[in-house]
């Protein structure tokens, strides 16, 4: 799981999407408005984030809302803190 998280975070567009979702859920259209890339490219970024379990999708009517899942980031934070303690 850590490897998927790191892979997902390696892209600046995906990191920016996560920042957006910290403010609350957004539709793909709302996310796409922020970037100068195609909707299919945003969909691929969202898929990578979902595969890494960093976001989840929730359907409401005809819209799909994406929301941040924080526990993988907390796991990464714990791993980094442990790693840094071992090297002190």
N, CA, C and O atoms as CSV, one atom per row, in Angstrom:
chain,resi,resn,atom,element,x,y,z
A,1,UNK,N,N,0.814,-1.205,0.000
A,1,UNK,CA,C,0.000,0.000,0.000
A,1,UNK,C,C,0.857,1.268,0.000
A,1,UNK,O,O,0.531,2.245,-0.675
A,2,UNK,N,N,1.932,1.244,0.748
A,2,UNK,CA,C,2.818,2.397,0.804
A,2,UNK,C,C,3.366,2.731,-0.581
A,2,UNK,O,O,3.489,3.902,-0.941
A,3,UNK,N,N,3.689,1.710,-1.346
A,3,UNK,CA,C,4.224,1.932,-2.696
A,3,UNK,C,C,3.193,2.630,-3.578
A,3,UNK,O,O,3.549,3.540,-4.327
A,4,UNK,N,N,1.919,2.224,-3.508
A,4,UNK,CA,C,0.872,2.877,-4.302
A,4,UNK,C,C,0.687,4.325,-3.868
A,4,UNK,O,O,0.477,5.212,-4.695
A,5,UNK,N,N,0.768,4.552,-2.568
A,5,UNK,CA,C,0.631,5.918,-2.059
A,5,UNK,C,C,1.747,6.793,-2.606
A,5,UNK,O,O,1.497,7.895,-3.093
A,6,UNK,N,N,2.978,6.303,-2.526
A,6,UNK,CA,C,4.109,7.084,-3.024
A,6,UNK,C,C,4.008,7.325,-4.529
A,6,UNK,O,O,4.316,8.418,-5.005
A,7,UNK,N,N,3.583,6.322,-5.268
A,7,UNK,CA,C,3.412,6.483,-6.709
A,7,UNK,C,C,2.362,7.555,-7.005
A,7,UNK,O,O,2.573,8.419,-7.857
A,8,UNK,N,N,1.246,7.497,-6.306
A,8,UNK,CA,C,0.188,8.484,-6.526
A,8,UNK,C,C,0.667,9.896,-6.187
A,8,UNK,O,O,0.320,10.853,-6.878
A,9,UNK,N,N,1.458,10.023,-5.136
A,9,UNK,CA,C,1.943,11.332,-4.711
A,9,UNK,C,C,3.090,11.859,-5.559
A,9,UNK,O,O,3.472,13.021,-5.427
A,10,UNK,N,N,3.638,11.029,-6.417
A,10,UNK,CA,C,4.787,11.445,-7.224
A,10,UNK,C,C,4.422,12.455,-8.309
A,10,UNK,O,O,5.306,13.094,-8.879
A,11,UNK,N,N,3.142,12.605,-8.598
A,11,UNK,CA,C,2.722,13.511,-9.663
A,11,UNK,C,C,2.173,14.818,-9.069
A,11,UNK,O,O,1.318,14.781,-8.184
A,12,UNK,N,N,2.656,15.962,-9.547
A,12,UNK,CA,C,2.199,17.238,-8.978
A,12,UNK,C,C,0.711,17.513,-9.197
A,12,UNK,O,O,0.082,18.154,-8.355
A,13,UNK,N,N,0.143,17.051,-10.290
A,13,UNK,CA,C,-1.295,17.247,-10.517
A,13,UNK,C,C,-2.091,16.486,-9.472
A,13,UNK,O,O,-3.064,17.014,-8.933
A,14,UNK,N,N,-1.696,15.254,-9.177
A,14,UNK,CA,C,-2.414,14.471,-8.169
A,14,UNK,C,C,-2.258,15.092,-6.775
A,14,UNK,O,O,-3.199,15.083,-5.980
A,15,UNK,N,N,-1.074,15.628,-6.483
A,15,UNK,CA,C,-0.897,16.302,-5.191
A,15,UNK,C,C,-1.811,17.517,-5.099
A,15,UNK,O,O,-2.374,17.790,-4.039
A,16,UNK,N,N,-1.959,18.240,-6.186
A,16,UNK,CA,C,-2.835,19.414,-6.194
A,16,UNK,C,C,-4.301,18.997,-6.041
A,16,UNK,O,O,-5.062,19.679,-5.354
A,17,UNK,N,N,-4.700,17.908,-6.659
A,17,UNK,CA,C,-6.067,17.391,-6.498
A,17,UNK,C,C,-6.322,17.066,-5.032
A,17,UNK,O,O,-7.384,17.394,-4.503
A,18,UNK,N,N,-5.363,16.426,-4.370
A,18,UNK,CA,C,-5.524,16.110,-2.951
A,18,UNK,C,C,-5.664,17.377,-2.118
A,18,UNK,O,O,-6.463,17.415,-1.182
A,19,UNK,N,N,-4.899,18.411,-2.446
A,19,UNK,CA,C,-5.033,19.691,-1.739
A,19,UNK,C,C,-6.439,20.254,-1.895
A,19,UNK,O,O,-7.032,20.756,-0.940
A,20,UNK,N,N,-6.963,20.161,-3.115
A,20,UNK,CA,C,-8.324,20.646,-3.364
A,20,UNK,C,C,-9.335,19.893,-2.514
A,20,UNK,O,O,-10.252,20.488,-1.948
A,21,UNK,N,N,-9.161,18.586,-2.430
A,21,UNK,CA,C,-10.129,17.754,-1.719
A,21,UNK,C,C,-10.025,17.907,-0.208
A,21,UNK,O,O,-10.937,17.500,0.513
A,22,UNK,N,N,-8.933,18.487,0.288
A,22,UNK,CA,C,-8.854,18.807,1.719
A,22,UNK,C,C,-9.932,19.815,2.102
A,22,UNK,O,O,-10.368,19.858,3.253
A,23,UNK,N,N,-10.356,20.622,1.143
A,23,UNK,CA,C,-11.376,21.645,1.395
A,23,UNK,C,C,-12.795,21.074,1.335
A,23,UNK,O,O,-13.753,21.763,1.686
A,24,UNK,N,N,-12.935,19.821,0.895
A,24,UNK,CA,C,-14.253,19.196,0.788
A,24,UNK,C,C,-14.409,18.462,-0.533
A,24,UNK,O,O,-13.562,18.560,-1.422
A,25,UNK,N,N,-15.494,17.734,-0.644
A,25,UNK,CA,C,-15.712,16.917,-1.839
A,25,UNK,C,C,-15.930,17.798,-3.068
A,25,UNK,O,O,-16.443,18.914,-2.986
A,26,UNK,N,N,-15.521,17.249,-4.205
A,26,UNK,CA,C,-15.633,17.956,-5.487
A,26,UNK,C,C,-16.016,16.957,-6.575
A,26,UNK,O,O,-15.699,15.771,-6.483
A,27,UNK,N,N,-16.695,17.447,-7.598
A,27,UNK,CA,C,-16.968,16.620,-8.770
A,27,UNK,C,C,-15.755,16.646,-9.687
A,27,UNK,O,O,-14.875,17.494,-9.539
A,28,UNK,N,N,-15.711,15.717,-10.633
A,28,UNK,CA,C,-14.623,15.704,-11.610
A,28,UNK,C,C,-14.603,17.011,-12.397
A,28,UNK,O,O,-13.532,17.526,-12.718
A,29,UNK,N,N,-15.767,17.542,-12.705
A,29,UNK,CA,C,-15.845,18.811,-13.434
A,29,UNK,C,C,-15.241,19.968,-12.647
A,29,UNK,O,O,-14.526,20.803,-13.200
A,30,UNK,N,N,-15.537,20.006,-11.351
A,30,UNK,CA,C,-14.965,21.061,-10.503
A,30,UNK,C,C,-13.445,20.929,-10.423
A,30,UNK,O,O,-12.723,21.925,-10.441
A,31,UNK,N,N,-12.981,19.704,-10.334
A,31,UNK,CA,C,-11.538,19.459,-10.291
A,31,UNK,C,C,-10.908,19.856,-11.619
A,31,UNK,O,O,-9.861,20.502,-11.650
A,32,UNK,N,N,-11.549,19.469,-12.709
A,32,UNK,CA,C,-10.997,19.742,-14.044
A,32,UNK,C,C,-10.874,21.236,-14.313
A,32,UNK,O,O,-9.950,21.661,-15.007
A,33,UNK,N,N,-11.795,22.047,-13.772
A,33,UNK,CA,C,-11.765,23.495,-14.000
A,33,UNK,C,C,-10.461,24.129,-13.536
A,33,UNK,O,O,-10.053,25.169,-14.053
A,34,UNK,N,N,-9.818,23.514,-12.577
A,34,UNK,CA,C,-8.599,24.073,-11.975
A,34,UNK,C,C,-7.347,23.829,-12.833
A,34,UNK,O,O,-6.323,24.486,-12.644
A,35,UNK,N,N,-7.436,22.891,-13.766
A,35,UNK,CA,C,-6.257,22.468,-14.524
A,35,UNK,C,C,-6.427,22.735,-16.009
A,35,UNK,O,O,-7.543,22.810,-16.523
A,36,UNK,N,N,-5.316,22.873,-16.674
A,36,UNK,CA,C,-5.313,23.076,-18.118
A,36,UNK,C,C,-4.965,21.758,-18.817
A,36,UNK,O,O,-4.065,21.702,-19.655
A,37,UNK,N,N,-5.694,20.705,-18.456
A,37,UNK,CA,C,-5.527,19.395,-19.087
A,37,UNK,C,C,-6.904,18.833,-19.410
A,37,UNK,O,O,-7.915,19.331,-18.915
A,38,UNK,N,N,-6.942,17.812,-20.227
A,38,UNK,CA,C,-8.207,17.277,-20.713
A,38,UNK,C,C,-8.969,16.520,-19.616
A,38,UNK,O,O,-8.360,16.021,-18.670
A,39,UNK,N,N,-10.287,16.437,-19.739
A,39,UNK,CA,C,-11.069,15.639,-18.792
A,39,UNK,C,C,-10.617,14.175,-18.702
A,39,UNK,O,O,-10.602,13.627,-17.600
A,40,UNK,N,N,-10.245,13.511,-19.822
A,40,UNK,CA,C,-9.743,12.143,-19.685
A,40,UNK,C,C,-8.456,12.062,-18.846
A,40,UNK,O,O,-8.248,11.088,-18.123
A,41,UNK,N,N,-7.604,13.078,-18.943
A,41,UNK,CA,C,-6.376,13.088,-18.142
A,41,UNK,C,C,-6.719,13.225,-16.664
A,41,UNK,O,O,-6.116,12.557,-15.824
A,42,UNK,N,N,-7.679,14.082,-16.342
A,42,UNK,CA,C,-8.120,14.215,-14.939
A,42,UNK,C,C,-8.711,12.898,-14.459
A,42,UNK,O,O,-8.454,12.479,-13.330
A,43,UNK,N,N,-9.494,12.246,-15.297
A,43,UNK,CA,C,-10.080,10.952,-14.928
A,43,UNK,C,C,-9.001,9.930,-14.608
A,43,UNK,O,O,-9.145,9.143,-13.672
A,44,UNK,N,N,-7.931,9.938,-15.374
A,44,UNK,CA,C,-6.831,9.002,-15.106
A,44,UNK,C,C,-6.149,9.321,-13.772
A,44,UNK,O,O,-5.829,8.416,-13.001
A,45,UNK,N,N,-5.934,10.598,-13.510
A,45,UNK,CA,C,-5.358,10.990,-12.218
A,45,UNK,C,C,-6.272,10.552,-11.067
A,45,UNK,O,O,-5.799,10.050,-10.047
A,46,UNK,N,N,-7.566,10.746,-11.239
A,46,UNK,CA,C,-8.513,10.328,-10.200
A,46,UNK,C,C,-8.482,8.813,-10.009
A,46,UNK,O,O,-8.589,8.324,-8.885
A,47,UNK,N,N,-8.336,8.078,-11.099
A,47,UNK,CA,C,-8.257,6.614,-11.008
A,47,UNK,C,C,-7.016,6.175,-10.228
A,47,UNK,O,O,-7.086,5.258,-9.410
A,48,UNK,N,N,-5.894,6.825,-10.481
A,48,UNK,CA,C,-4.662,6.489,-9.750
A,48,UNK,C,C,-4.848,6.777,-8.258
A,48,UNK,O,O,-4.441,5.980,-7.413
A,49,UNK,N,N,-5.457,7.902,-7.944
A,49,UNK,CA,C,-5.695,8.246,-6.543
A,49,UNK,C,C,-6.668,7.267,-5.881
A,49,UNK,O,O,-6.515,6.932,-4.706
A,50,UNK,N,N,-7.661,6.815,-6.635
A,50,UNK,CA,C,-8.595,5.821,-6.092
A,50,UNK,C,C,-7.906,4.482,-5.881
A,50,UNK,O,O,-8.131,3.823,-4.866
A,51,UNK,N,N,-7.071,4.074,-6.824
A,51,UNK,CA,C,-6.345,2.806,-6.694
A,51,UNK,C,C,-5.430,2.819,-5.467
A,51,UNK,O,O,-5.228,1.787,-4.827
A,52,UNK,N,N,-4.885,3.979,-5.149
A,52,UNK,CA,C,-4.024,4.130,-3.975
A,52,UNK,C,C,-4.849,4.338,-2.704
A,52,UNK,O,O,-4.296,4.487,-1.615
A,53,UNK,N,N,-6.162,4.348,-2.852
A,53,UNK,CA,C,-7.098,4.550,-1.740
A,53,UNK,C,C,-6.868,5.877,-1.023
A,53,UNK,O,O,-7.036,5.983,0.192
A,54,UNK,N,N,-6.480,6.884,-1.803
A,54,UNK,CA,C,-6.324,8.230,-1.271
A,54,UNK,C,C,-7.596,9.051,-1.412
A,54,UNK,O,O,-7.784,10.047,-0.713
A,55,UNK,N,N,-8.467,8.628,-2.321
A,55,UNK,CA,C,-9.770,9.270,-2.493
A,55,UNK,C,C,-10.828,8.197,-2.668
A,55,UNK,O,O,-10.537,7.047,-2.995
A,56,UNK,N,N,-12.066,8.613,-2.438
A,56,UNK,CA,C,-13.189,7.726,-2.727
A,56,UNK,C,C,-14.215,8.497,-3.542
A,56,UNK,O,O,-14.274,9.726,-3.507
A,57,UNK,N,N,-15.015,7.747,-4.270
A,57,UNK,CA,C,-16.046,8.340,-5.119
A,57,UNK,C,C,-17.412,8.017,-4.531
A,57,UNK,O,O,-17.666,6.902,-4.075
A,58,UNK,N,N,-18.284,9.020,-4.553
A,58,UNK,CA,C,-19.639,8.863,-4.033
A,58,UNK,C,C,-20.603,9.459,-5.053
A,58,UNK,O,O,-20.484,10.626,-5.426
A,59,UNK,N,N,-21.552,8.652,-5.496
A,59,UNK,CA,C,-22.520,9.124,-6.494
A,59,UNK,C,C,-23.711,9.778,-5.793
A,59,UNK,O,O,-24.283,9.238,-4.846
A,60,UNK,N,N,-24.060,10.960,-6.296
A,60,UNK,CA,C,-25.263,11.668,-5.863
A,60,UNK,C,C,-25.994,12.110,-7.120
A,60,UNK,O,O,-25.579,13.055,-7.790
A,61,UNK,N,N,-27.069,11.429,-7.430
A,61,UNK,CA,C,-27.787,11.730,-8.660
A,61,UNK,C,C,-26.911,11.456,-9.861
A,61,UNK,O,O,-26.376,10.358,-10.014
A,62,UNK,N,N,-26.765,12.453,-10.714
A,62,UNK,CA,C,-25.944,12.257,-11.909
A,62,UNK,C,C,-24.486,12.653,-11.700
A,62,UNK,O,O,-23.682,12.555,-12.627
A,63,UNK,N,N,-24.136,13.095,-10.505
A,63,UNK,CA,C,-22.771,13.527,-10.233
A,63,UNK,C,C,-22.028,12.519,-9.363
A,63,UNK,O,O,-22.619,11.834,-8.528
A,64,UNK,N,N,-20.718,12.448,-9.580
A,64,UNK,CA,C,-19.841,11.657,-8.730
A,64,UNK,C,C,-18.963,12.640,-7.979
A,64,UNK,O,O,-18.276,13.466,-8.581
A,65,UNK,N,N,-18.994,12.543,-6.666
A,65,UNK,CA,C,-18.186,13.404,-5.812
A,65,UNK,C,C,-16.974,12.629,-5.316
A,65,UNK,O,O,-17.078,11.468,-4.919
A,66,UNK,N,N,-15.833,13.286,-5.345
A,66,UNK,CA,C,-14.588,12.687,-4.879
A,66,UNK,C,C,-14.226,13.306,-3.539
A,66,UNK,O,O,-14.328,14.516,-3.340
A,67,UNK,N,N,-13.794,12.431,-2.614
A,67,UNK,CA,C,-13.450,12.876,-1.269
A,67,UNK,C,C,-12.101,12.307,-0.863
A,67,UNK,O,O,-11.727,11.208,-1.271
A,68,UNK,N,N,-11.383,13.063,-0.064
A,68,UNK,CA,C,-10.082,12.659,0.444
A,68,UNK,C,C,-10.236,11.566,1.502
A,68,UNK,O,O,-11.136,11.624,2.340
A,69,UNK,N,N,-9.360,10.581,1.454
A,69,UNK,CA,C,-9.237,9.576,2.511
A,69,UNK,C,C,-7.868,9.820,3.138
A,69,UNK,O,O,-6.847,9.693,2.462
A,70,UNK,N,N,-7.838,10.162,4.398
A,70,UNK,CA,C,-6.577,10.597,4.992
A,70,UNK,C,C,-5.720,9.478,5.573
A,70,UNK,O,O,-4.516,9.669,5.745
A,71,UNK,N,N,-6.298,8.316,5.881
A,71,UNK,CA,C,-5.492,7.320,6.592
A,71,UNK,C,C,-4.258,6.842,5.828
A,71,UNK,O,O,-3.254,6.557,6.480
A,72,UNK,N,N,-4.253,6.731,4.486
A,72,UNK,CA,C,-2.995,6.348,3.823
A,72,UNK,C,C,-1.895,7.398,4.027
A,72,UNK,O,O,-0.715,7.059,4.122
A,73,UNK,N,N,-2.291,8.663,4.093
A,73,UNK,CA,C,-1.314,9.715,4.332
A,73,UNK,C,C,-0.804,9.658,5.772
A,73,UNK,O,O,0.366,9.931,6.042
A,74,UNK,N,N,-1.697,9.300,6.684
A,74,UNK,CA,C,-1.277,9.124,8.076
A,74,UNK,C,C,-0.307,7.956,8.202
A,74,UNK,O,O,0.665,8.033,8.953
A,75,UNK,N,N,-0.567,6.873,7.469
A,75,UNK,CA,C,0.348,5.732,7.459
A,75,UNK,C,C,1.711,6.131,6.911
A,75,UNK,O,O,2.746,5.732,7.445
A,76,UNK,N,N,1.703,6.922,5.842
A,76,UNK,CA,C,2.957,7.393,5.261
A,76,UNK,C,C,3.697,8.283,6.256
A,76,UNK,O,O,4.912,8.165,6.414
A,77,UNK,N,N,2.975,9.162,6.918
A,77,UNK,CA,C,3.569,10.029,7.921
A,77,UNK,C,C,4.209,9.199,9.039
A,77,UNK,O,O,5.323,9.495,9.472
A,78,UNK,N,N,3.520,8.184,9.496
A,78,UNK,CA,C,4.065,7.308,10.543
A,78,UNK,C,C,5.336,6.618,10.071
A,78,UNK,O,O,6.312,6.529,10.816
A,79,UNK,N,N,5.325,6.130,8.835
A,79,UNK,CA,C,6.496,5.450,8.289
A,79,UNK,C,C,7.688,6.400,8.214
A,79,UNK,O,O,8.805,6.034,8.579
A,80,UNK,N,N,7.448,7.615,7.741
A,80,UNK,CA,C,8.523,8.595,7.623
A,80,UNK,C,C,9.074,8.946,9.007
A,80,UNK,O,O,10.288,9.016,9.201
A,81,UNK,N,N,8.180,9.163,9.958
A,81,UNK,CA,C,8.633,9.483,11.319
A,81,UNK,C,C,9.455,8.342,11.912
A,81,UNK,O,O,10.470,8.577,12.567
A,82,UNK,N,N,9.021,7.124,11.685
A,82,UNK,CA,C,9.769,5.961,12.171
A,82,UNK,C,C,11.134,5.884,11.494
A,82,UNK,O,O,12.150,5.622,12.138
A,83,UNK,N,N,11.138,6.113,10.202
A,83,UNK,CA,C,12.393,6.090,9.437
A,83,UNK,C,C,13.355,7.137,9.959
A,83,UNK,O,O,14.543,6.860,10.121
A,84,UNK,N,N,12.863,8.327,10.222
A,84,UNK,CA,C,13.725,9.401,10.711
A,84,UNK,C,C,14.251,9.112,12.113
A,84,UNK,O,O,15.395,9.442,12.425
A,85,UNK,N,N,13.435,8.505,12.950
A,85,UNK,CA,C,13.884,8.154,14.303
A,85,UNK,C,C,15.003,7.108,14.258
A,85,UNK,O,O,15.943,7.157,15.052
A,86,UNK,N,N,14.890,6.168,13.323
A,86,UNK,CA,C,15.908,5.123,13.197
A,86,UNK,C,C,17.246,5.689,12.761
A,86,UNK,O,O,18.284,5.090,13.041
A,87,UNK,N,N,17.248,6.815,12.089
A,87,UNK,CA,C,18.479,7.398,11.569
A,87,UNK,C,C,19.050,8.482,12.480
A,87,UNK,O,O,20.038,9.125,12.122
A,88,UNK,N,N,18.465,8.692,13.619
A,88,UNK,CA,C,18.997,9.697,14.562
A,88,UNK,C,C,20.246,9.180,15.260
A,88,UNK,O,O,20.829,9.884,16.085
